[in-house]
Amino acid sequence: MKFSKWHIAPAEEADIRRLGEAGYPQLVSQVLAARGISTAEEAAAFLERGRDLTCSPFLMKDMDRAVECISRAISQGRRMAVFGDYDVDGITATVILADNTTHTGTKRLGPEEIDLAELDRLNTLSRRLCRGETVDWTVTKRRIYSRRTRLLCTFLATAAFCIYFGGTWAEAVLCGGFGILVSGYRPALQSGFTAVLLDATVAGLLAFTPQALGLPLRGANILIGTIMLLVPGLTVGNALRDMIDGDLLAGLLQLAEAVLCALAIALGCAFALWLPGSVGR
């Protein structure tokens, strides 16, 4: 804290008592009396501002640009996210709209991959805005990695997992190729559980195909490397972190998501092994 000792302005006990008799709570009466307000009429005039503002919002820098942006979003029917401070006035300000109508709603944002370069760019942008510079404040989702780089990393990751769990180099090469197929064949599917279930099924079918064709390769080694791409290890870690930090609800929700993801992996692999002709049954 900036100050180690709080200095509270003195208030007349008679003023506090008079405001309390007018219906104001004890703490509110103390704060009002400390500001020199002694009657119910003065308190009402101080608190009940109505629609009048003490100063124009357009005194804030770039307020006209913000209003134009919001108006354009409303006219185009676009969704808007409101970010506010986590104190009392910040929370209430984010949920109270015009015409004295209060709207509250929540929508869970789907998981997004972490782009550290983009986070660094936004951090630099924020600091320039705080210094009063005029900058381009468009938030983009640009990708700094080429498709070739992403495919190569997927190949190496799945192949490394295969070798780590006892696979041969030949199995690792096939595992890397199957990892690319599993990670890139369904770009339009959005549902997390359904997507993981389908991924695990495809991974199981691909993993045991070489063994079914008579090749001296173990499908179990290929499968374990491929499905490691789907294991929700990061989600479990984030859930434990949130619960340790005191965000019990957020942690439990992420933990439930991880359990459902693991269930989808198990069901998908089991279904692939159950199919007629599967040598891994």
Number of C-alpha atoms within 10 A of each C-alpha: 4 4 6 6 7 6 7 8 11 12 18 14 13 11 20 25 16 17 25 18 13 14 10 17 12 14 11 14 27 22 16 22 24 17 12 15 22 21 17 18 11 13 19 11 11 11 9 9 10 7 7 8 8 7 7 8 10 12 9 8 11 11 12 13 11 12 12 12 11 14 12 12 13 12 8 9 9 9 7 9 6 7 11 13 11 10 9 8 10 12 13 14 15 17 15 13 12 6 7 7 8 12 9 8 5 5 5 5 6 9 8 6 6 8 13 10 12 16 11 11 11 16 12 12 18 15 11 13 14 10 8 10 11 12 10 8 10 8 10 8 8 9 10 11 9 9 10 9 11 11 18 14 14 22 22 18 19 28 27 18 22 27 20 14 13 15 23 16 13 13 25 26 20 21 33 26 20 25 29 19 19 23 16 11 11 12 8 7 10 10 10 15 17 14 19 24 24 20 26 27 24 20 27 27 20 23 30 24 17 17 17 16 10 8 10 11 20 18 22 19 22 34 24 22 30 35 26 16 18 19 15 18 13 11 19 19 14 15 24 19 15 17 16 11 10 11 13 15 12 16 22 16 12 22 20 15 18 21 15 17 22 19 15 23 27 16 17 23 23 16 18 21 18 13 12 8 9 16 14 19 12
